[in-house]
């Protein structure tokens, strides 16, 4: 039998997520600074791995290296093409402690890197080396979160495969701490007004330089304390939020300008993958139909 989707409870998860997000920002910024810029910041992301989250290969003077958060054995593994590796243990420890040990281990591996050592998309943005506040790490909760990603990623990949236009990989952004996939109409978009905390306007405008329909999974926050799936369009067509989408449990937030489907509704469904695919497809249809996308040219069905 297929394993059930794990039970995620925001109240139990939130403190660990707050700390781990900052750890992933430190690691993600290493990839950001060492790799060539890809459109829409695609070079900064993680992918879901058999152990947790990984940067995949990053270039450096002696070849390539990779950083992987292992949420089974609970360490960050640094592996190099030279055959050497180091680990940084994951436990209830401060961001400052994690930051220092990680860069000590990188130095031991002859990996020379300097990052902008403050968080993005988080307010207040405490410098990593000074953050003695965030220090929560519940092994069970982060393992459950990763196991949820293992369930979600295959559905996102299947959804992505139905599109022949420009489409992002299925990847994990450390800024918003969300797994996302984005489809593009091919047309330029109006300049984005910005507004995300502690992120340069030019980065936001490059990320949203073209029309998108984007969907993802997010663990929630204090204002919306529920793990949930989301779907939005940029720019947002006038009638986007009035469209009928599936499943019946999905809803539109005027305040946030997005459709949402609670993770618990999917987890408790008889066919969770089917319900999630209905949400992804119908919210994309809502964006494409109201945005006058050339769906016939963009969609793909090989079989």
N, C-alpha and C positions, 0 to 999 in steps of 0.2 A: 504494500500500500504506500501511496505517496505520503510523505510527512506533512503534517498540518502546518499551516502558516503560523509563525510564532505570535504569542500574545505580547503586544507592545503597550505599555502604560506610560504615558508622558510623565506623570509624577515620579515614577521610579527611574525613568530614563534621563530626565532633564539635566541633572547635575553632572552625570557622566558625559553626556553629549556636550555640555558647555566646556568641559575640559578637553575632551578628545577633539572637538572642532579646532581649538587653538593649537593642539599638537599637529593636526593635519595641515593647518595653515603654515606652520613652520616648515614642515616637509614639502608642502606644495610650493612654497616660495623658492625652495631650492630648485625644483623642476622649472619654475618660472624663469629664474635668472640664468639657468644653464642651457636652456633649449631655445631654438629660434621661435620667434613669435608666430603662432598660427592664428588665422582669422577667428574672431569671436572668443579669444583666450583659450582655445582648445588645447594648447600646449601645457596648461597648468593643472589639468585634471588628473584624478585617479580613476582606475577601473576596478571593478569587483574581481577579487581573486579567490582561489580555493581556500585561502587562509583569512582573508579580510579585504584590505584595500591596498593597491599597489600603484606606484608611479610608472611602472614599466621602465625601460631603459633610459638613462640620462647620460649624455655625453660628458666626458671629462678628459684630461690630458692623456691618461693611460688606457683609455678605452671607453667602456660604459659602466655605470653602476645603477643599482635599483634599490629603492626603499619600499618595504612592504610592512604594513601594519598587520600583524598576525593576531587575530582575535580568538584563536584557539589556544595557543600557547602563551599569548599575552606578552609579546615583545615587538619592537620595531627591528626588522632585519635589514642590514645594509650589506648588499652583495656586490662584488666587483668582478669584471671580466679578467682580472689578474688572479682570481681564485681565492681572494681573501674576503673575510666578512667580519662584521661586528654586530652586536645586538644592544638595544636599549630596552630595558625592562619596563613594562607597562603595569603600573600599580597606583594607588592613591598618592600621587606626587605632584608637586607644583609645576606650573608651566615653566618657571624659571629653571627648576632642576632638570626637567626634560630638555630644555633648550641647551643648557650648558653641556650636559652629557652627550647629546647628539653631536654637537660641533666638536667636542673633544674626540669622539669616535671618528668623525669624518677626517679630522686632522691626522689621526693615526693611520688612516687609509690613504693618505696623500691626496685627499679630495679638497681642493681649495675653493671655497665658496663663501660669499657674503650676501646677505639678504637684507631687504627692508624689514627690520625686526619689530614691526607693529602689526596688529591685526587689521584686516579689511572687512567691511560689511558688518562690523561690530562696534557698538558704542557703549561704554568708553573703550578706546583702543589703548589698553595698557601695554607698554613695551614688554616683549616676551621675557627678557632677562630680569624684569622687575615684578612679574606677575606671581605673587605668592598667595593669591586669592583662590584661583581655580586649581583644585587638587583632588577632584573626585574621580574614582574609577571603580565601577562595579563590573566585575568580569562577566557575570551572568547577563546583565543588561546589555552590554556592548555586543556580546555574543548573539543575543536575540536580535538586536538591530541588524547585525551582519547577516544572520540567517534570513531575515525579512528581505534584505537586498538580494540574496540568492534566489528567492521566489520571484521577486519583481523583475530582475534583469532579463530573464528569458522572455518574459511577456513584452518588455520594451524592445528587445531585439527583434522579435517577430513583427511587432508594429513597425519598426524602422524599415524592415525588409519590404514592406508594401509601398515604398516610395522611391521613384527613380530620379527625382529632383535632388537638389542639394539638401543634405541631411547630416546633422551632427552624429558622432558616435554616441553610444549609450555610455555616459560618463558621469563621474561624481565630482561636483564642485565643492571645494572646501570653503568658499566664501559664504554660501548659503547652506552648506552641509546638506546637499540634496542630490539625488540621482536624477538625471534629466536626459531627454532626447528632444531635438528641435528640428522641425521641417521648415524649409524656406520656399517662398513663392517664386523667387528669382528677381523680384523687383526691389529697388531701393526704398528705404523707409524714411520718414521725417526724422530729423535729428532728435535723439533721445534727450529729454530734459534733465536726466540724472535724478538724484534724490536718495540713492543708497548711501548709508553712512560710511565715511572713511574709504571712499573709492573714487579715483579720479574721473572727472566728467568725460575725458577723452576715451577712457576705457569703456565706460557705459555706452558712449556713442558708437564706438567701433563694434561692440558686442551686438548692438541693435541697429546696425547700418542697413540691414535689409529686412523685409517683412518676414515675420516668423509666426509659426504656431508651435508652442513649446509645452511639453508636459513633463511631469516629474513626480518624485516622492520626497516628502519632507517630514522630519520628526515632530514639527510643531514648535510653538513658542508660548510664552506666558499669556499673550493676547489670544492665541488660538491653541489651546493645550491638547491637541489631538494629532497623532501621526496621520497624514493624509496625502492623497494624490491630488495634483493640481493640473490645470490646463489654462493657458492664456494666449492671447494674440497680441502682437505689436506690429503696427499700430492697432488699437482695438476698434473693429468696425462698429458702427452705431448700433446695429441690431444683434451683435454677438451674444450679449447676455440674455436675450429673450428667446434664444433657440431652444428647442426641445432636445435634450441629450439623454443618453442612457448611462447607467441604469436609473431607475426611479429614485434611488437614494442620492444621486448627484444633485448638487445645487450651485447656484451662482451667487457670489458675494459682490454686491455693488461697491462696497467699501474697498475691496482689494482688486476688483476687476477681473476675477478669475472664477472658473468652475472648480468645485472641490468634490471629492469622494473620500469619505473617511476610510482609513485603513481597516478599521474594525468591521465595516460593512462588507469589505472584500474578504477579509479573513473568515467571517462567519457565513459566507455564501456557500451554496452547495457546489458551485463551480467557480472558485475565486478567479482563476485565470481568464475565464470567459467574461466575467463581470468587468474585470479590469480592462480587457481588450475593448469591450463595448464603450467604456468611458473614453479611452484613448481615441478610438475611431470616431465616435460621435462628436466629441469636442473639437477634433481636427476638422470634421465636416462643417461644424458651426463656424469655425474661423475661415475655412476656405470658401464656403458658400457666401457668407456675408462680406468677405473680402474680395470676392470675384477672382479667385485663383483659377488658373487653367488646370483644373483637376485631371482632365483627360491626358494632358501632356506630362503631368507630374507623377501620377500614380502608376504602380507596377504590380503586375500579377503574372508571374512566369508560369505558374501551374494552373 
